[in-house]
């Protein structure tokens, strides 16, 4: 979220008080727009943050910078390999790449072409309880239905056709609890009610949550590399559920804003109701995870509306989600996933969920002190460095741009700005 992004020049935001406002010139001889990560900034004052220096701290002034990788078409590359020593995903094999979101020449009339974004290659697909829940419409349109991906980016099992008594709303389905998930698991294993991927259009996996809760300034790497105090408490705000749109639907650029920006985020979905939840049992309340883009109108967020963030965060289509709700049993380690975003094929954000300041158990325990979490609630956990507003010069989305957000083991979403 806002605050966990590169900043060259003076920055002052409402919550950046008590030392969270600083001056920093662009690094000499470096292009602030370079996709190289991390930026070679001065060594941060780690004692102020109260932690020990990690291995990813940028080099100090005068040291030889590491060579910047060439700019590549990130939208068509697999995720980079994990850093040495990190834990691999538990299972899974490369998924077949998809196709474009626009019509593919030579495609069968009446069919929906495959998405253009390839799915993350090592998304796990097996194991008890491991599922990829989706919402979709068939090629003939109609009401949204519930389904399950056989594999990341693969064919879809029509759960609504297999079990007509099940709710067709993800929120209502999650309210059925373990019994509903057990039914879905049996349907997935039955080998029936398969639909070719090109016959379906994926929607946001959760379309009607009661709450969309967001967290700001929650990536450690950005705080450290820019000598920013690590917050002592989570910074919480929200988006309206009406901002949600599908994983391959358009982002509508509002006429009211000239500063629309991107933010790739890990989103957790609540599966069990709770209030005053203990950290030790917090993940018991999570059913799974998905990819989100917390699209933001910086002018409305930072200068208009009394600097209250809500309006700048909640324009229609400002919360793309998907492609699937991946159950927690299908994810090896949610706190060690590569997360990145590219715009028009240029890599803008590249980090790991290992850099989260407040991991999911702490966030869930904190938020549940104030509100009751219910099945279907969505928790966006923050964004890593690399959004457009703090680049020199600032970079904002324009009509015609394509934004791709992806998280290892979860998948990728691609949205065109219109």
C-alpha positions as a Python dict, from the first residue, in 0.01 Angstrom:
ca = {
    (1, 'X'): (0, 0, 0),
    (2, 'X'): (94, 364, -11),
    (3, 'X'): (417, 420, 175),
    (4, 'X'): (584, 94, 79),
    (5, 'X'): (723, 237, -242),
    (6, 'X'): (1045, 397, -365),
    (7, 'X'): (1063, 771, -291),
    (8, 'X'): (1321, 1012, -430),
    (9, 'X'): (1258, 1362, -300),
    (10, 'X'): (1063, 1490, -2),
    (11, 'X'): (750, 1300, 95),
    (12, 'X'): (489, 1393, 351),
    (13, 'X'): (179, 1189, 413),
    (14, 'X'): (-81, 1203, 691),
    (15, 'X'): (51, 899, 877),
    (16, 'X'): (415, 977, 806),
    (17, 'X'): (466, 1187, 1113),
    (18, 'X'): (711, 1149, 1400),
    (19, 'X'): (1002, 1092, 1166),
    (20, 'X'): (823, 925, 874),
    (21, 'X'): (891, 1226, 653),
    (22, 'X'): (1232, 1252, 496),
    (23, 'X'): (1453, 1407, 230),
    (24, 'X'): (1635, 1183, -16),
    (25, 'X'): (1789, 1281, -350),
    (26, 'X'): (1790, 1040, -643),
    (27, 'X'): (2098, 814, -635),
    (28, 'X'): (2371, 970, -854),
    (29, 'X'): (2392, 820, -1200),
    (30, 'X'): (2087, 599, -1150),
    (31, 'X'): (1764, 609, -1343),
    (32, 'X'): (1482, 621, -1085),
    (33, 'X'): (1260, 450, -1343),
    (34, 'X'): (1490, 152, -1367),
    (35, 'X'): (1313, -177, -1285),
    (36, 'X'): (1625, -296, -1103),
    (37, 'X'): (1543, -390, -744),
    (38, 'X'): (1635, -298, -480),
    (39, 'X'): (1747, 59, -551),
    (40, 'X'): (2104, 132, -433),
    (41, 'X'): (2007, 376, -161),
    (42, 'X'): (2221, 482, 135),
    (43, 'X'): (2248, 221, 407),
    (44, 'X'): (1954, 269, 645),
    (45, 'X'): (1976, 340, 1014),
    (46, 'X'): (1871, -4, 1132),
    (47, 'X'): (1914, 76, 1498),
    (48, 'X'): (1630, 323, 1466),
    (49, 'X'): (1411, 44, 1336),
    (50, 'X'): (1518, -180, 1623),
    (51, 'X'): (1618, -477, 1409),
    (52, 'X'): (1930, -647, 1281),
    (53, 'X'): (2049, -583, 925),
    (54, 'X'): (1923, -841, 675),
    (55, 'X'): (2118, -964, 378),
    (56, 'X'): (1905, -766, 129),
    (57, 'X'): (2016, -417, 245),
    (58, 'X'): (2136, -208, -51),
    (59, 'X'): (2510, -127, -73),
    (60, 'X'): (2643, 177, 109),
    (61, 'X'): (2762, 482, -84),
    (62, 'X'): (3091, 425, -261),
    (63, 'X'): (3048, 50, -294),
    (64, 'X'): (3027, -105, -636),
    (65, 'X'): (2663, -135, -742),
    (66, 'X'): (2543, -464, -880),
    (67, 'X'): (2472, -457, -1252),
    (68, 'X'): (2114, -379, -1344),
    (69, 'X'): (1935, -651, -1539),
    (70, 'X'): (1809, -554, -1883),
    (71, 'X'): (1447, -450, -1911),
    (72, 'X'): (1254, -751, -2031),
    (73, 'X'): (898, -829, -2126),
    (74, 'X'): (805, -933, -1773),
    (75, 'X'): (447, -1014, -1873),
    (76, 'X'): (566, -1325, -2053),
    (77, 'X'): (842, -1446, -1823),
    (78, 'X'): (812, -1705, -1547),
    (79, 'X'): (878, -1592, -1194),
    (80, 'X'): (1250, -1564, -1113),
    (81, 'X'): (1392, -1853, -910),
    (82, 'X'): (1366, -1834, -534),
    (83, 'X'): (1670, -1696, -351),
    (84, 'X'): (1914, -1963, -240),
    (85, 'X'): (1811, -2115, 89),
    (86, 'X'): (1441, -2034, 62),
    (87, 'X'): (1189, -2312, 88),
    (88, 'X'): (1041, -2443, -236),
    (89, 'X'): (672, -2497, -289),
    (90, 'X'): (553, -2831, -168),
    (91, 'X'): (425, -2967, -492),
    (92, 'X'): (308, -2880, -838),
    (93, 'X'): (439, -2870, -1192),
    (94, 'X'): (447, -2601, -1459),
    (95, 'X'): (104, -2497, -1575),
    (96, 'X'): (34, -2437, -1943),
    (97, 'X'): (55, -2071, -2042),
    (98, 'X'): (-264, -1893, -2130),
    (99, 'X'): (-351, -1657, -2410),
    (100, 'X'): (-470, -1306, -2455),
    (101, 'X'): (-776, -1146, -2300),
    (102, 'X'): (-876, -1010, -2639),
    (103, 'X'): (-1004, -1232, -2922),
    (104, 'X'): (-744, -1468, -3059),
    (105, 'X'): (-731, -1492, -3439),
    (106, 'X'): (-866, -1825, -3552),
    (107, 'X'): (-1047, -1899, -3226),
    (108, 'X'): (-1376, -2083, -3237),
    (109, 'X'): (-1676, -1846, -3258),
    (110, 'X'): (-1875, -1837, -2935),
    (111, 'X'): (-1580, -1943, -2726),
    (112, 'X'): (-1400, -1722, -2481),
    (113, 'X'): (-1026, -1709, -2561),
    (114, 'X'): (-782, -1807, -2293),
    (115, 'X'): (-625, -1536, -2085),
    (116, 'X'): (-301, -1387, -2209),
    (117, 'X'): (-118, -1410, -1877),
    (118, 'X'): (58, -1739, -1805),
    (119, 'X'): (-12, -1867, -1456),
    (120, 'X'): (259, -1911, -1197),
    (121, 'X'): (449, -2222, -1288),
    (122, 'X'): (483, -2388, -951),
    (123, 'X'): (129, -2349, -821),
    (124, 'X'): (51, -2655, -609),
    (125, 'X'): (-250, -2856, -721),
    (126, 'X'): (-266, -3167, -500),
    (127, 'X'): (-325, -3270, -140),
    (128, 'X'): (-626, -3291, 89),
    (129, 'X'): (-818, -2965, 90),
    (130, 'X'): (-603, -2810, -183),
    (131, 'X'): (-836, -2634, -427),
    (132, 'X'): (-853, -2334, -657),
    (133, 'X'): (-1207, -2193, -623),
    (134, 'X'): (-1332, -1966, -901),
    (135, 'X'): (-1643, -1775, -1006),
    (136, 'X'): (-1722, -1773, -1374),
    (137, 'X'): (-1973, -1726, -1649),
    (138, 'X'): (-2008, -1968, -1937),
    (139, 'X'): (-1975, -1872, -2303),
    (140, 'X'): (-2350, -1803, -2313),
    (141, 'X'): (-2333, -1556, -2025),
    (142, 'X'): (-2595, -1604, -1756),
    (143, 'X'): (-2562, -1581, -1380),
    (144, 'X'): (-2224, -1631, -1210),
    (145, 'X'): (-2143, -1989, -1112),
    (146, 'X'): (-1894, -2147, -875),
    (147, 'X'): (-1621, -2373, -1002),
    (148, 'X'): (-1275, -2513, -941),
    (149, 'X'): (-966, -2498, -1156),
    (150, 'X'): (-822, -2843, -1223),
    (151, 'X'): (-479, -2681, -1242),
    (152, 'X'): (-357, -2321, -1245),
    (153, 'X'): (-486, -2181, -1573),
    (154, 'X'): (-646, -2516, -1664),
    (155, 'X'): (-998, -2641, -1726),
    (156, 'X'): (-1277, -2558, -1484),
    (157, 'X'): (-1501, -2795, -1288),
    (158, 'X'): (-1859, -2659, -1279),
    (159, 'X'): (-1936, -2690, -909),
    (160, 'X'): (-2279, -2531, -949),
    (161, 'X'): (-2378, -2793, -1208),
    (162, 'X'): (-2243, -3081, -1001),
    (163, 'X'): (-2411, -2965, -678),
    (164, 'X'): (-2710, -2741, -762),
    (165, 'X'): (-2803, -2710, -393),
    (166, 'X'): (-2480, -2526, -313),
    (167, 'X'): (-2496, -2144, -303),
    (168, 'X'): (-2366, -1966, -611),
    (169, 'X'): (-2226, -1678, -409),
    (170, 'X'): (-1874, -1736, -277),
    (171, 'X'): (-1961, -1560, 44),
    (172, 'X'): (-2268, -1782, 102),
    (173, 'X'): (-2067, -2089, -1),
    (174, 'X'): (-1796, -2010, 255),
    (175, 'X'): (-2063, -1969, 521),
    (176, 'X'): (-2141, -2341, 478),
    (177, 'X'): (-1799, -2404, 634),
    (178, 'X'): (-1603, -2730, 613),
    (179, 'X'): (-1904, -2925, 485),
    (180, 'X'): (-1925, -2709, 171),
    (181, 'X'): (-1553, -2737, 110),
    (182, 'X'): (-1573, -3115, 150),
    (183, 'X'): (-1844, -3129, -117),
    (184, 'X'): (-1627, -2920, -348),
    (185, 'X'): (-1333, -3155, -290),
    (186, 'X'): (-1544, -3457, -383),
    (187, 'X'): (-1664, -3286, -701),
    (188, 'X'): (-1307, -3201, -797),
    (189, 'X'): (-1203, -3563, -754),
    (190, 'X'): (-1506, -3703, -938),
    (191, 'X'): (-1376, -3632, -1289),
    (192, 'X'): (-1713, -3492, -1399),
    (193, 'X'): (-1861, -3157, -1508),
    (194, 'X'): (-1541, -3035, -1675),
    (195, 'X'): (-1552, -2723, -1893),
    (196, 'X'): (-1272, -2630, -2133),
    (197, 'X'): (-1099, -2314, -2015),
    (198, 'X'): (-1185, -2129, -2336),
    (199, 'X'): (-1556, -2178, -2260),
    (200, 'X'): (-1552, -1978, -1936),
    (201, 'X'): (-1492, -1620, -1832),
    (202, 'X'): (-1342, -1589, -1486),
    (203, 'X'): (-1488, -1336, -1244),
    (204, 'X'): (-1347, -1211, -914),
    (205, 'X'): (-1336, -1521, -690),
    (206, 'X'): (-1522, -1327, -418),
    (207, 'X'): (-1767, -1075, -558),
    (208, 'X'): (-1983, -983, -260),
    (209, 'X'): (-1772, -957, 57),
    (210, 'X'): (-1908, -774, 358),
    (211, 'X'): (-1573, -599, 402),
    (212, 'X'): (-1259, -517, 203),
    (213, 'X'): (-992, -434, 463),
    (214, 'X'): (-655, -292, 358),
    (215, 'X'): (-316, -243, 524),
    (216, 'X'): (-69, 38, 453),
    (217, 'X'): (311, 52, 488),
    (218, 'X'): (356, -320, 550),
    (219, 'X'): (669, -422, 355),
    (220, 'X'): (992, -427, 553),
    (221, 'X'): (1230, -406, 256),
    (222, 'X'): (1099, -69, 152),
    (223, 'X'): (1109, 71, 505),
    (224, 'X'): (1469, -44, 549),
    (225, 'X'): (1607, 66, 214),
    (226, 'X'): (1468, 418, 264),
    (227, 'X'): (1545, 455, 636),
    (228, 'X'): (1177, 478, 730),
    (229, 'X'): (1062, 388, 1076),
    (230, 'X'): (882, 57, 1083),
    (231, 'X'): (528, 117, 1213),
    (232, 'X'): (448, -19, 1556),
    (233, 'X'): (86, -94, 1470),
    (234, 'X'): (-83, -191, 1142),
    (235, 'X'): (-220, 100, 940),
    (236, 'X'): (-575, 2, 843),
    (237, 'X'): (-812, 152, 585),
    (238, 'X'): (-1076, 11, 351),
    (239, 'X'): (-1223, -5, 3),
    (240, 'X'): (-1589, -45, -82),
    (241, 'X'): (-1681, -391, -218),
    (242, 'X'): (-1818, -214, -527),
    (243, 'X'): (-1456, -153, -633),
    (244, 'X'): (-1405, -526, -700),
    (245, 'X'): (-1365, -638, -1060),
    (246, 'X'): (-1251, -955, -1232),
    (247, 'X'): (-897, -1083, -1289),
    (248, 'X'): (-902, -997, -1660),
    (249, 'X'): (-1161, -719, -1668),
    (250, 'X'): (-1083, -358, -1753),
    (251, 'X'): (-978, -94, -1503),
    (252, 'X'): (-1185, 216, -1578),
    (253, 'X'): (-970, 529, -1561),
    (254, 'X'): (-1196, 788, -1396),
    (255, 'X'): (-1234, 1130, -1553),
    (256, 'X'): (-1195, 1277, -1204),
    (257, 'X'): (-832, 1164, -1164),
    (258, 'X'): (-503, 1219, -1346),
    (259, 'X'): (-292, 1008, -1110),
    (260, 'X'): (-406, 645, -1122),
    (261, 'X'): (-147, 405, -981),
    (262, 'X'): (-92, 30, -930),
    (263, 'X'): (-30, -179, -615),
    (264, 'X'): (9, -557, -628),
    (265, 'X'): (-103, -721, -304),
    (266, 'X'): (-153, -1056, -137),
    (267, 'X'): (-518, -1086, -31),
    (268, 'X'): (-639, -1326, 237),
    (269, 'X'): (-1002, -1442, 242),
    (270, 'X'): (-1176, -1516, 570),
    (271, 'X'): (-1353, -1851, 598),
    (272, 'X'): (-1456, -1858, 964),
    (273, 'X'): (-1631, -1592, 1172),
    (274, 'X'): (-1439, -1445, 1463),
    (275, 'X'): (-1385, -1151, 1696),
    (276, 'X'): (-1087, -1093, 1928),
    (277, 'X'): (-902, -1371, 1750),
    (278, 'X'): (-574, -1491, 1901),
    (279, 'X'): (-264, -1488, 1681),
    (280, 'X'): (-206, -1857, 1748),
    (281, 'X'): (-539, -1951, 1589),
    (282, 'X'): (-567, -1667, 1337),
    (283, 'X'): (-493, -1877, 1027),
    (284, 'X'): (-775, -2112, 1127),
    (285, 'X'): (-1004, -1826, 1021),
    (286, 'X'): (-849, -1797, 673),
    (287, 'X'): (-981, -2015, 392),
    (288, 'X'): (-728, -1909, 131),
    (289, 'X'): (-555, -1641, -73),
    (290, 'X'): (-578, -1454, -400),
    (291, 'X'): (-401, -1180, -598),
    (292, 'X'): (-523, -819, -573),
    (293, 'X'): (-439, -487, -733),
    (294, 'X'): (-515, -198, -497),
    (295, 'X'): (-557, 58, -776),
    (296, 'X'): (-527, 408, -631),
    (297, 'X'): (-604, 763, -747),
    (298, 'X'): (-316, 943, -578),
    (299, 'X'): (-456, 1294, -624),
    (300, 'X'): (-774, 1201, -433),
    (301, 'X'): (-581, 993, -182),
    (302, 'X'): (-304, 1241, -101),
    (303, 'X'): (-445, 1590, -164),
    (304, 'X'): (-822, 1585, -207),
    (305, 'X'): (-1103, 1483, 31),
    (306, 'X'): (-914, 1610, 335),
    (307, 'X'): (-644, 1347, 269),
    (308, 'X'): (-882, 1075, 376),
    (309, 'X'): (-787, 777, 160),
    (310, 'X'): (-1127, 623, 93),
    (311, 'X'): (-1233, 804, -226),
    (312, 'X'): (-893, 764, -388),
    (313, 'X'): (-901, 390, -320),
    (314, 'X'): (-1256, 298, -406),
    (315, 'X'): (-1349, 413, -757),
    (316, 'X'): (-1536, 143, -947),
    (317, 'X'): (-1299, -130, -1082),
    (318, 'X'): (-1019, -24, -843),
    (319, 'X'): (-987, -371, -689),
    (320, 'X'): (-913, -644, -947),
    (321, 'X'): (-904, -987, -780),
    (322, 'X'): (-821, -1338, -891),
    (323, 'X'): (-772, -1551, -1077),
    (324, 'X'): (-875, -1802, -808),
    (325, 'X'): (-927, -1833, -434),
    (326, 'X'): (-644, -2073, -356),
    (327, 'X'): (-711, -2261, -34),
    (328, 'X'): (-439, -2245, 229),
    (329, 'X'): (-378, -2621, 195),
    (330, 'X'): (-255, -2555, -160),
    (331, 'X'): (6, -2297, -58),
    (332, 'X'): (344, -2402, 77),
    (333, 'X'): (432, -2091, 281),
    (334, 'X'): (222, -1780, 237),
    (335, 'X'): (494, -1574, 405),
    (336, 'X'): (756, -1671, 146),
    (337, 'X'): (600, -1602, -194),
    (338, 'X'): (746, -1393, -476),
    (339, 'X'): (518, -1096, -555),
    (340, 'X'): (553, -863, -853),
    (341, 'X'): (379, -624, -1089),
    (342, 'X'): (456, -513, -1444),
    (343, 'X'): (305, -236, -1658),
    (344, 'X'): (310, -288, -2035),
    (345, 'X'): (563, -566, -1982),
    (346, 'X'): (801, -354, -1773),
    (347, 'X'): (872, -489, -1425),
    (348, 'X'): (777, -229, -1163),
    (349, 'X'): (743, -421, -835),
    (350, 'X'): (939, -730, -731),
    (351, 'X'): (960, -853, -373),
    (352, 'X'): (858, -1135, -140),
    (353, 'X'): (587, -1175, 121),
    (354, 'X'): (872, -1259, 358),
    (355, 'X'): (914, -881, 379),
    (356, 'X'): (574, -827, 544),
    (357, 'X'): (614, -630, 864),
    (358, 'X'): (291, -760, 1014),
    (359, 'X'): (230, -1119, 901),
    (360, 'X'): (-121, -1249, 858),
    (361, 'X'): (-174, -1380, 1214),
    (362, 'X'): (-88, -1038, 1358),
    (363, 'X'): (-308, -858, 1105),
    (364, 'X'): (-607, -1082, 1171),
    (365, 'X'): (-568, -1054, 1548),
    (366, 'X'): (-535, -675, 1521),
    (367, 'X'): (-831, -615, 1288),
    (368, 'X'): (-1057, -848, 1487),
    (369, 'X'): (-1009, -626, 1792),
    (370, 'X'): (-1228, -370, 1617),
    (371, 'X'): (-1462, -561, 1383),
    (372, 'X'): (-1608, -908, 1355),
    (373, 'X'): (-1454, -1093, 1062),
    (374, 'X'): (-1699, -1306, 866),
    (375, 'X'): (-1666, -1555, 579),
    (376, 'X'): (-1591, -1380, 253),
    (377, 'X'): (-1419, -1077, 406),
    (378, 'X'): (-1107, -981, 211),
    (379, 'X'): (-786, -856, 372),
    (380, 'X'): (-532, -685, 143),
    (381, 'X'): (-196, -704, 315),
    (382, 'X'): (7, -419, 162),
    (383, 'X'): (224, -356, -141),
    (384, 'X'): (602, -378, -197),
    (385, 'X'): (824, -104, -344),
    (386, 'X'): (782, 18, -700),
    (387, 'X'): (452, 203, -748),
    (388, 'X'): (439, 503, -978),
    (389, 'X'): (372, 800, -755),
    (390, 'X'): (722, 815, -602),
    (391, 'X'): (922, 760, -919),
    (392, 'X'): (1116, 1050, -1066),
    (393, 'X'): (933, 1167, -1263),
    (394, 'X'): (610, 1009, -1132),
    (395, 'X'): (453, 747, -1357),
    (396, 'X'): (76, 702, -1370),
    (397, 'X'): (-148, 469, -1561),
    (398, 'X'): (-308, 591, -1881),
    (399, 'X'): (-578, 446, -2101),
    (400, 'X'): (-444, 159, -2306),
    (401, 'X'): (-192, 42, -2042),
    (402, 'X'): (-193, -321, -1930),
    (403, 'X'): (-115, -409, -1567),
    (404, 'X'): (-12, -759, -1466),
    (405, 'X'): (3, -859, -1099),
    (406, 'X'): (120, -1202, -990),
    (407, 'X'): (206, -1395, -680),
    (408, 'X'): (391, -1724, -672),
    (409, 'X'): (162, -2028, -628),
    (410, 'X'): (-152, -1812, -660),
    (411, 'X'): (-152, -1698, -1022),
    (412, 'X'): (-165, -1377, -1224),
    (413, 'X'): (-424, -1114, -1308),
    (414, 'X'): (-402, -886, -1613),
    (415, 'X'): (-615, -575, -1653),
    (416, 'X'): (-629, -319, -1931),
    (417, 'X'): (-688, 47, -1843),
    (418, 'X'): (-973, 200, -2045),
}
